[in-house]
Amino acid sequence: MQLNEGWGAVPEFLSPENPMPLYYQLKEILLERIEKGEYARTGKLPSERELQEQFRVGRATVRQAINELAKRGIVIPRQGKGVFIAPPKVEQGLLTFYSFTREMLKKGFKPGTEVLDFERVPAPPSIAQSLELPQDSAVVVRLVRLRLANGEPLIYETSYLPDHLVPGLTVERVKARPLYDILTEDYGLNPTRAKESFEPVILDAREAKALGVAKGAPALLLERLAFAGNIPVEFCHELVRGDRCRFYVELLQR
């Protein structure tokens, strides 16, 4: 049955005999209609009252269904304005080495980078160990950037590079060109291999502000150690917005 977006829609009824709770049934119906583009014209769900009338359920059921969709990043509730359909997530495969700038261009996004900090600092012990540097004397370039797609912040990124491998590197060069292009073209260090780890985290106030989300929002912590040949050239700590990005891996049976 087609759902009309507004008053006057033909009432629909959820099944009390279905073992799934009413809110879950409603959530699945709304999800299916979002995926079919039935709310594309307005870009948002019908109001709570309209959904109550449409499905003959109470406010608590409607709110729980919407909350479940919001947790998955499918809708965005905005107080006083309605519940909006979230834009599609940016997807990134993990099968090969990738560059943020190139990947965004391939996906049709306009990539952007804001350099928040650039300095040479003593290498923290854990960073020195990862980059195979002396624990007591190593200096690294610490580069903090915000990565954007179509002007929207997606990743809060901190990179560490051994200072002796990138002599003369300046913030102006980093602002003007992709980092891996600089490593390859200016220093003969072509990153062709990396080790990455992932874990879910909750953003603190500083991180959330940089990414334009609420404190406590979910994110994915990505840590990457990149190599040029067998030489570690970058340790990167990325906080990736959980509501806007998705990583995937294709598995093959041996």
Number of C-alpha atoms within 10 A of each C-alpha: 5 8 13 13 18 14 13 10 15 12 12 15 12 15 11 10 8 9 9 11 14 22 21 17 18 22 21 15 13 19 17 12 16 19 11 10 12 18 19 13 8 11 16 20 24 19 16 18 14 17 25 19 20 21 17 13 18 15 14 12 20 22 16 16 21 24 18 16 20 18 13 11 18 21 23 21 17 9 7 6 9 14 19 18 21 18 13 12 15 16 14 16 13 12 10 9 12 15 12 17 19 13 15 19 12 10 11 10 16 15 18 17 20 14 15 13 12 17 12 14 13 16 24 14 14 10 21 22 12 14 23 14 17 12 15 11 9 19 20 24 23 22 19 20 21 21 22 21 19 12 12 15 21 24 28 22 20 19 20 25 23 23 19 11 17 18 10 9 15 12 13 10 12 19 14 10 12 15 14 16 16 18 19 13 10 12 13 13 20 18 22 13 17 18 11 14 10 13 10 13 16 16 22 13 14 10 19 20 12 15 23 13 16 13 15 13 18 20 23 21 22 18 20 18 21 23 19 17 12 10 14 21 26 25 23 20 20 22 26 24 24 21 24 19 17 15 13 10 9 7 7 5 3 3
